[in-house]
Amino acid sequence: MKKNDASYPIMAGRKLFTAGPVREIRSVLKAEARGSAYMRTDDFRNYTKALCTKLQAVLETQNPVLLVACSGTGVMEMAVVNTHPQMALVIGNGHFAHRWAEILDSHGFPYHVCADDTYAGVEEYYRHDGSKYTYDVVFGTFCESSTGRLLSEIPKISERIHRNKGIFVLDAVSGLVVNPLKTDEWGVDMVISCAQKGFGVAPGLSIISPSDRALALCRQRPCTSYYFDIARYVEDYQRGSTPYTPPVSLMHALDKSCDFILRQGGKYIQTCAKRTGELREQMKGLGFSITDEAHLGNCITEFSVPDAWHKAGISCDAIVSRLRVMGYETVPKDQKSFRVGNYNIFRAEEIRDFVSAVRTVLRSMERNLQAH
Amino acid sequence: MKKNDASYPIMAGRKLFTAGPVREIRSVLKAEARGSAYMRTDDFRNYTKALCTKLQAVLETQNPVLLVACSGTGVMEMAVVNTHPQMALVIGNGHFAHRWAEILDSHGFPYHVCADDTYAGVEEYYRHDGSKYTYDVVFGTFCESSTGRLLSEIPKISERIHRNKGIFVLDAVSGLVVNPLKTDEWGVDMVISCAQKGFGVAPGLSIISPSDRALALCRQRPCTSYYFDIARYVEDYQRGSTPYTPPVSLMHALDKSCDFILRQGGKYIQTCAKRTGELREQMKGLGFSITDEAHLGNCITEFSVPDAWHKAGISCDAIVSRLRVMGYETVPKDQKSFRVGNYNIFRAEEIRDFVSAVRTVLRSMERNLQAH
């Protein structure tokens, strides 16, 4: 794996501190390059079953974990068109909660958006609407990758939803693997996620894991998609198969990633939390601020520049551009803030190197700062 | 790339003579293992534009070639929900023509199936229905991977469809790359295909290429999918982007594959035709028969055993199982026939080795044959 291959200028030596796709570790990359297998054999069906069992362990669930060839948005739509809500509630603010709303809109399903993602916020919505709306389906976002905010109080929220006979769908695209998610214990009815964030696999493979309650609802409702019809996936799942050709190379990579994660056990999430803490402390040491730090998950941080810097002409767009020149990919948000992702196991020195690069960028902008 | 890696029992030394996924050549596999890139950068947008330009050259079209993370069935549904037919015609027999019908059914769009895939067959349908049905959308299958049959007379069929102001959608999942497809010259309005057949890339990346006429129709019609809404893909295409995270590692592989194909030029298809001819001749030499050989494409062949063998207890299921033990994956069809795929550039000796393996299998069954 040469660092500088002229035929891959865009990848040569890039260090991904983005909110996905994220860096793949070497053993995962190697697994992807093993070549395709023919998937209509008993061997491959057994392999698929074993992979799904590993995914159940990662999700802490006994529910089936279905493999779907699409991006995270694909399985979001899959959750919507199969539950076919009569009245939905979308919890939380931020970009991906907005996507739930867009998908619901595009299908003409009615919904409310609850901008307060706490239990109290959700409870208020139930009270506010009295018996008028029962919210048969509630959509939440585990980790808002536009802000890094983690949905807390999930067990209480689930319980509230179940009390009104609703089902709880959780977009765990961004938070899974790097934050604890006890699907069954917490009463989440449908988890969706994908390979290219916490799992650290290339994009293209998504998962959807429905509870019996969720499947019972889906079976009562019409499904407006052929490709995303959950009943077909569940039927094939029982025999270790998928209705359409699965992304086999990404399955190999995901399998390797699950092995790595499960071998580490609880230590994996502890290390993610530790490195994220180090990143945040060191960046605050440079002068950046972080909003609502207590509610953030272990993978995404939005760093903001002080007003004084901003007035002095230091924009986050410029910081991101200069970091890119140094080989670091981060995510521009606006002039005042940018986002940094540290999925996977980053080493302490990788975090230090990154912060050191940011320091270098700031120094090169010092003239502006001093002029003020 | 070790042949026998205990952690990948299902792939160790397998030789894929299937109808997809197919064998990936080494440079394509290596490209897949380069790791992910962050796709919201100018570099990646330029890279995507360059890849789409190469795909245009392969498809012989000036139309946009849109990248979609899904299997081939996903882009089939994309074609259906965006053209939203008022009265469709499905051309051809076989498994994947049937899938067009299933998708149309699942959305409640009316259609006819024309089992005769010649121009005369199509013309008969137009005549038969007089002015009652104009067939605003006609769905065809370029190469029926269940039989290997290639749709011929495409230019005449296109012209007939256009005369009635319809648009022509072609499922080229199986036939593209290994057979000539002159999209623009032949008047095909929408080509769909995917990476895991002729391109020899792992599954998970599909393409859809709409003409201006096709897009104009899609814009008039409602689209019942969010993820598969073609207007979003076209909008992002103009700036080298995709609305949702694309499968970047498969894009790297597809890019390498396009380079390989385009470097060979016309010689690529000639070699495919030559190897396929060798395979067919050698298998006929063993006693297998091939139906309708003159109408077959360059990648799939259905080989049938003579009735006498079948009566003697030689089943194709058994042949496929024994070939599997020897490392060869082929596709069982029924007791009397099995399918063999030879996508990509197979070398003459690979074809010979395969036929020799089949001969060995037949010899081991000789006792049954002699008993008869």
Interface residues (C-beta under 8 A of the other chain):
Chain A: M1 D5 Y8 P9 I10 M11 R14 L16 T18 G20 P21 V22 R23 E24 L29 K30 A31 E32 A33 R34 G35 S36 A37 Y38 M39 R40 T41 D43 F44 Y47 A69 C70 S71 G72 T73 G74 E77 V80 E102 I103 S106 H107 Q196 A202 P203 G204 L205 T224 S225 Y226 Y227 F228 D229 P243 Y244 T245 P246 P247 V248 S249 L250 H252 R324 E329 V331
Chain B: M1 D5 Y8 P9 I10 M11 R14 L16 T18 G20 P21 V22 R23 E24 L29 K30 A31 E32 A33 R34 G35 S36 A37 Y38 M39 R40 T41 D43 F44 Y47 A69 C70 S71 G72 T73 G74 E77 V80 E102 I103 S106 H107 Q196 A202 P203 G204 L205 T224 S225 Y226 Y227 F228 D229 P243 Y244 T245 P246 P247 V248 S249 L250 H252 R324 E329 V331
